[in-house]
Amino acid sequence: MKNKISSTNIHHFLRAAILLGFSIYMLVLTLTGDILQFIVPQLVIYVDIAALVLMIVSAFQFYIAFLSLKRPVIICECGHDHEHDHDHSHHHSHLEHDENVFGHHHTHLFKKSLSKDIFIYSLFLLPLLLGFLLPNQAQSSSLAGSRGMNLGGLATQNQAKGALVELEGNEDPALKKMFKTNVYDKDYAKLGMVLYKQDVIEMKDKWFIEKLQSMNNFVDNFQNKEIKIKGFIYREDGLSSDQFIIARMGMTHCIADISPFGIIAEADSPDQFANDSWVTITGKISKTTFNGQTVIKIDVEKTEPAAAPSVQYVYPDWDFGSKL
């Protein structure tokens, strides 16, 4: 009888290392902010909880692995490892403990195919290594063509449903009359009134999708309003030669459901803008019709190159109405 590292010890340590690797990877994504390349901010807390649970399970797995090292292994001619404990005080009860994790008296560790073990562990190790080694790149116009550009926001189809009502509150009665809407779009009407009172409507990351939908729900109210927007350039079939789309990729839940959201822009020299390049555009809002839908359009007055943000996605805020 002698001590040696058995296949069981190796399996314990590999499982613990994989669990620890995934928990560290998830924490790194959270700390660097790269997690927002994969999920919306509202879901980050659940990733943090999952990482913590994996770390606890990993610690327990390491505990099992180190305990397994303390068990001596009997070497015999049968070709199997035999694990043996030193408690001989109740020899007659040993058979009852054959299935105990740390109390085997004399048990066979069935050999598995090495190639099978390598295949199973590679299913976990390969994604983990790729996650650490490959850069986290945001998707832009490479997916816009396949997903289809959203020029009106998330749910402009609600605009025609239900009777129009005025919003409550102490706002100017004339302004409330301009933003009469159905019960489904009251929050967008409230946001529309906020935007209408601004000298320059800035399309920042916060409420980008909500602002887009609000302006398209009330297209006529925003004519000739000043707007400033930063995004990537995209061109789609059906646009005139002097038009292009300035867009952002929007994520509603996770990277699997990303879609492009943008505004048609019209400029005197559109060829100066290369596809996928990032620019900041300032101009006046007008309107146009595209694919049978009336949407806002920007008559470009000023452009300047822009750097792509570290997190290129924008995210819907389902509770934005309560924050107005």
Disulfide bonds with the S-S distance in Angstrom:
none
